[in-house]
Amino acid sequence: MKKQKKLVAVMLCMVMLVSALAGCGTGSTSAPVSSGPAASSESDSPSAPADTTEPEYIFKFSHHAPAVGVQNTGIDYFCSLVEEYSGGRIKMENYPAGQLAEKVATLEGLVVGTIELSEMASTDFTMYDDLWDVFAMPYLFDNGMQTVRVENDPRIRAMTDASAADMGFVILSWLNYSERNIINTLKPIETPDDMKGLKIRVMQSAALVDAMTALGAASITMPWTECYSAVQQGVLDAVENSTPVLTSNAFHEVCPYYSLTKHFIVSDQVFISKKVYDSLPADLQEVLIRAGKDYETHWNDVLWPAAEEEEMQMLIDYGTQINEPDLAPFMERAQTANEKTVSKFNERQKELYDLIMEVKKDY
């Protein structure tokens, strides 16, 4: 009997203990979960994590650079700045390699506001305004950093910003892409005569075509994303661009000869649809301007210089034949093309060209 009473007492204690624990709410499902703003007064606090903010805007960044390489890495960095500076109010979506649209369609999308942002070369704007053809002249600048410094000068920006606004864009960044060189399947380019008949892809710019023709090459315009297969199939013998762009597009795999002709220096711009920009509140407009300038600095001072050094070493290690020709004969031939180009300039183009020649003395 005593044993039974003791057993009953133990069992009663256990029941009371379990009840007490349940009453304290220790179970993982006992607390309600809410994702709404009323869940906690802390959700409105400035110290709340950025990822708790629902984005007010989702922006598409459409570009033609491959998904690997410094260009896409840079765009990812820019997108992260926008998201950070906006406190999560803007969400960025990066669409590389023409996934969303090719260049022409991207520009059309920016004009109407269905695509928010992009990055392209200065000369791509010639599709809308031939003013930008001035920037395609060979040997116009001494180096890439001089190029972006001149282009960022307020005297130059007065013209280019007005042009961009008329086209339907707002420029946020001017990016150094350094000198463009020739990589090809046939031979080293030591003199302009070595370029005779060379089937080379150039951007859609009258000045670029005239320059390459003056150097003896057969200029072919085509979308950048089609160039690799065109080289493989023999439609092209060569392409021209800066080192990190060529390597990120793997042209060293099909072109064994790389000649440092340094014939063009064409910067890139990050820009936003003016229609979209004008629709934003002033504080978010400022976010985009700030992100653009900070990205410009990071690209020009950190990302691009490191990429140039690393990718040139990669070409050396890969076994690409790299040669540095005497540039004087190339510059002499190019001068003929430049004189022809300037003679055909309209009044606005001539004004910009004269202004560039004056401003670059300061840099």
N, C-alpha and C positions, 0 to 999 in steps of 0.2 A: 504494500500500500504506500509506504514512504517513497519507494522508487517511482511509483506511478505519479505521485504528487510532484516529485522533483522534475519528472519528465514533462509534465503539463506546464510547470512553471517556466522551464527552459523554452518550450514552444511558444508560450505567451510572450516572452521577452523577444524572441526572434520576430514574431508578427509585429510587435510594437516598433522594433528597430526598422523593419522594412517600410512600415507606414511612415515613420519619421523621415526616412530618406526620400521617399516619394514626395512627401510634403515640402521638402527643401528644393524640389525641382532639379535634381541632379541628372535627369535623363536628357539626352542630346536633342530630343524632339519637343521638349516641353516649352521652349521659348518661341514666340511667333516671329516670322521673318517678313520684312517688308522692304520693297525696293523703291517705294515712293518717297517724295521729298518730306513727307510728314513723319517718316520713320524715326527721325531724330532731329532735334534742333541743330545738331552739329553739322548736318548736311549743307547748311548755308554758310558755314564758316569758311573764311579765306584759306584756312590751313587744311581744309579737306583735300585729299589726294586728287590730282588732276583727272585720273581715270574714272572718278565717280561722276564726272560731268558729261551729260549727254551732249554730243556735238550739235551745234545749231546749223553748221554747214558741212557738207562733204564735197571736197574739191578733187577733181581728177587732174593729174599731171601726166600729160601725154607727150612722149618723146620717142626718138628713133634709135637712141643708144642701146647697146645690148644690156642684158640683165646682169652681166658681170663686168667688172672693170671700174675705173675711177669715175667715169661719167655717172653711172647709175649709183655708185656709192655717194657721190656728191649730191645727187638729187634726193637720195634717202636722207642725207644730213639736212638739206634745206627743208624737207617735209617735216622732219623732227623739230626744227626750229619753229616752224609755223604752229605746230601743235602745242609745243611748250609755251611759246609767247602768248598764244591765245587762251591758255589755260584749259585746253581741251574743247574750246568752242568750235574750232575748225579741225576736221579730220581730213588727212591727206591720203589719197590713193595714187600710187606710183604705177604707171603703165609704160614699161620700157619696150624697145624693139618694135615700135609701131603696132603694138598689140591693140590699142584702141583705135588708132587711125594713122595713116601715113601723113607726111608733112602738109600737103595741100589740104587734105580733109581736116587735119588738126587746126590749121590756120582758119579755115572756114568755121570750125566749131568754136574757136575763140571769139571770132567776130560776133557770132550770134549768142554766145554765152553757154553753149551746151558742153563745152570743154573749158575748164577754168584756167589752167596754166600749162606752159610748155617751156622748153629750151631749144633754141635753134641758133644757127650761125647768122651773123649780120647779113650776109648775102642772101639768105632765104627770104628776107623782107623785100627783095627786089620784085617778088611776085606781086606785090601790092604797090610799091613805090620805088621807082628807079633811082631815087636819091641814094639808096644803099649800095648801088653798084660802085660808088666811089671807093668803098672799103675793100673792094675786090681787086684793086690794082696791085700788081706784083711789086715787091720791094718798096712798098709805100712807107713802112715803118722799119725801125732798126731791130726791134725785138718785141716779144709779146707783152711785157710789162709796160713798155712805152706806148703800145697800142691802146691798152685799157686806160692808161692815165690820160692820154689825149682824148679818147672817147668819153671819158668821165669829166673832162673839163667843162665848166658851165657854158663856155662859148660854143662848144660842140653840142652839148646836151640841149641847148635851146632849140637847135634844129632837129635833132634826132627824136627828142621827146615829143615835139610837135608833130613830127611825121608819124610816130608810133600812135599818138592819140587819134590822128586822122584815119589810120588803118584800123583802129579799134583795140589797141593794146596799151598796157602800162608796163614799162621796163623796170624790173626790180634789181637785176644784177648784170654786171659786165664782167665776163670771165676770160682770163688769159688762156688761150689754146696754143700759144707759141707758133714757131715756124712750121710750115707744112713741107713735107718732103715726099719723094717718089719711091714707092716700093713696086717692083715689077718682076715678071717671070723670065725676062730675056737676058739682061746684061746690066753691068754697072753703068750709071750715067755719069760720065766724066766731063763731057762738053755738051753744049746745046745740039751739036750734030748727032750725038747719040740718041736724041729724042725723035729724030726724023721717022715719021710713020708710026710712032708708038701709040697704040690705042689706049687712051687714058681717060678715066672718068673724071669729069669736073662738075662742080655745082652749076645750077641753072643761073648763070650770070654772064652777060655779054662781055664784061671785062675779063672774066676768067677764061672764057673761050678764046678771046682775042690774044690773051697772054700766052696760052698754051700753043696756039697756032703760030705765034711769033717765034716760040721756042722750037717749033718743028713738029710738034705732036699732033695726032689726030684726036681731037676732043670729042668725047661722047658724054652726053648728059643722061643720067638715069638715077632712080631712087637709090639712096645709100644701102638700103636693106637688100638690094638685088645684086650688089657689086661682088660679093664673095663668090656666088654661083657663076656670075659672068666671067670672073677670072678663071675659075675652074674649067669652064666650057670654052675658053679662048675668045670669048666675045670682047673681053678686055685683056690688055697686056699689063696694065698698071693702074694703080690708084694713088692718090696723093692726100696726105693728111699728116697730123702731128703723131709723134711716136706712140703715146699711150692709146690714142684712138685706133691706130692701126693694129696694135697688139691685142687690145680688148676685142677687136673684131676678127682676130686670128689670121690676118693676112700674111703673117710670116710663115704660116703653114703651107701656103701655096705660092709665095713670092720670095725667092732666095736672095734678091738684090735690093738693098736699101741705100739710096743716094741722098745725102743731106744737101739738097738744092736750096732749101729755105726760101722758096719762091713766093709764097703767100703767107701772110699773118692775118687770120680772120678770127676775131673773137666770137664768143657765144653770148647770148642774152637769155636770162630767165625773165619771162614776162607773163602777165595775167590779162585775161579778157577785160577790157575797159568797161564793158557792160556789167560784168560781175563786180569789178572793183567799185564802180560808182554806186552799186546797190548796197554796199556794205556800210555799217556804221563807222564813224570816224575812227574809233579806237581799233577796229579790226583792219582798217586801211593802214593805220600806223603799224600794226603788228606785221603786215606783209612788207611794208617798206623797211622796217627794222630787220626782219628775217632776211630780206634780200641783200641788204648791206652787210650784215654779219656773215652771210654765206659767201658773198663776194670776197670779203677779206680772208675767210678761212680757205676758200678755193685757191685764190691767187698766192697766198703766203704759205700754205701748208700742203693741201691735197695735191695740187698740180705739180709743184716742184718735186715732191717726193715721187710722184708717179713717173715723171720724166726720167728721173735717175734710175728708178727700179726697172722700168720697162726697156730702157736702153741696155741695161745690163742683161736683162732677160734675152734680148735679141742676140747679144754677144754670146751668151751661154748656149743659145739654141743653135748657133752656127750660121746665122744670117750674115751675108757679106755686106759690110758697111763701108761706104767710101765717102770722102769729103772732097768734092770737086772744088776747083777755083771758081768762085762765084762771079768774078768780074765779067767773063763772057756771057753768062746768063743775064746779069743785070743790064749789060749793053743791049742784048736782044730784047729784053723786056721793056727797055726804055722806048723802043720803037712802038711797042704795043701801047704803052702809056700815052705817048704823044697822039696816037690814033684815037685812043679812048677819050682823052681830054678834048680833042678837036670836035668830038660828037656830043659833048656834055651840053645839057640844057642850062638855063640860068641858075637854077637851084643847085644842080650838081657842081657847076663851076664855083659857086659861092662856097659850098662845103669843101671842095678840094682846096681852094685858096686858103680857107680858114684852117684846115688840117696842116697845110704846109707852114702856116704862121705859128699855130699853137704848138706844134711838135718841137719847135726851137726851145720851148720852156721845159721840155722833158728829155 
